[in-house]
């Protein structure tokens, strides 16, 4: 789905669920709140949770309706409209303590995510995994692919399989990695 499609979906559905992604909440709860970046944030279920738990959050999504909803829900979040595929948002280098990329796969974002974290910073990445009987797409990774992007990092969590997030049904690849 393109940005116009997502924008229409957010305009018609609004914020369906405010429950954060379980892996993000579990990970962030173990960290000292500081600066967090939520990429492809949608209506902000993760960004709002982070802000409510003391994080200084910047959230980015290309769908204006999603950002409008997020701004209404939590004005303290620095919510920005930017098309990540067009590189309209530049991830500052060594600026973030936590970067979340949940359920959005754009392979050329992994290097900027890695550069954007401060030493000791943590990336939480969840993407869909190619499954048997499902058509492969550019929005799904092959088994083992996600972990390769974070080789040399301290892997705090790695999982491939059935999602543990009630909002999602398709198989996922998850990684929580700490920058050396």
N, C-alpha and C positions, 0 to 999 in steps of 0.2 A: 504494500500500500504506500502511495506517495504522501507527501505532506498535506496536500489538499484533502486526501481521503482521511487522514488522521484528524485534521482540523474539523472536518464535518462530523466524524465520529465523536470527538470531544464536545462539539457544540450540541449534538443530540443526546449524548449520554451524561455529560458532565463528569464529576468525580464519583465513580461508582463505589470505590472502597478506599478507606483511609488506612487500612492495615498495611504496615510496611512489609517489604520482602523479608521473610524470616532470616535468611543468611545475613543480610545487611544489618538488621537489628541486633542479631547475636554478635556479630563482629564489632560493630560500633559500640555496643554496650561494654566491651572489654577495653576500649581505648579512651584516652583522655580527650574530651571534646576540644576541637580546634577548628581548622578550616576544612570544609568538605565541599566537593564538587559532585553534583549529580547530573550525569549526562543522559540525554533522552529521557528526561524526568517525567514526561506525561503530566498528569494533573498533580503530581508531587507527593504521592504516598510515602516515598522514602525521604524526600527533602523535608517534609513537614515533621516526620518523626525525628529526624536528625536535629532540626531546629528546636523542637520541644525538649530535646535532651542536651541542650547547651552548645550545639555545633553552630558555627558561623557558616551558613550554607549559600552557595551559588548553585542555581539549578538552570539547566539549559534544555530547551526543546524547540523544534521547528514549527510546531502547531500553535498559532496564536491563541486559539480557544483553550488549549491546555494551560498555557502561561497565564491567561486571564483568570482561569479558575484557581490556579495556584496562588496568584497575587491576592485574590479575595480570601482564600483560606488562611494565608500566612504572609502578611505584608512585610515581615522581618526578613524574609528570604529574598536574596538578590536573584530574581527570576528573569531570565533573558530569552528572547526569541532569537534563535539562530539555527540555520540549516547546517547540521554537522557534516552532511555529505558534501556541501559546497564550501566547507571550512570557514563558515562565517563566525565561528567562535574559536579563538586561539587559546589553547591551554597554556597558561603561564608555566614556565619552567621552575622547578623546585619551590612551588608555591602552596601545595596542598598536602594535608595530613591524611586525607582519605579521598579517594575518587571511586565513585560507584558508576558502573555501567551495567545496568540490569535489564536484560531482555532486549538488547539492541546490539546487533553485530555490524560493525564497520571495521574491517581489519586494519585499515590505515590509521585508526585511532589508538591502537595499542602502543605504538612508540611515543606519541605525544602524552598518553596517560602515564607511561613509565617515566618520561622526562619531567612531567608535571608534579610528580610526588617529591616531597622532601625526603632526604635520607631517613629511613625508618618509617616512612609513610606506607599506607596500605591501599591496595587496589582490590575492590570487590567486583568481580566480573561474572555475569551469568548470561549465557547465550543458549540458543536452541541447538540441539545435537541432531545430526542426520539420523533418521530412523529407518529401519527396513519398512518397506511398503509406503514410504512417503517420498514424494519427489524431492530431489536435492535442490537446494536453492542457495543463493549467495548469502542468505540469512541464517544458515546453519553451518556448524563446524563438524569436521570429521572427528571420530574418536581420537583422543590424544592431541588434537591440534591446539586447543586453547593452552594447555600446559607448555607447549613449545614456545609460546610468546613470552613466557615468564621464566625461562631457563636462567639459572644463576641467581634467582631470587629466593628468599625464604618462603616456602609454600606452607601457609598456615592451614589451608583447607583445599582439597581438590576432590571433585566428585563428578561422575557422569552417570546419568540414569533418570529415573522417574523424578519429577520435580517435587519438592517439599513445600511448595508455595501453592495454596489452594486456588490462586488466581490463574494458574497455568496448568495445562494438561500434557503438553508435549515434553519429550525427553530434553534434558538440559546438560550443559557442561558448566561447572562452577569452579571458580578459583578465587582464593583469597591469598594475596601475595604481598610480602613486605619488601620494600626497596632496601637493598644493602646500604 
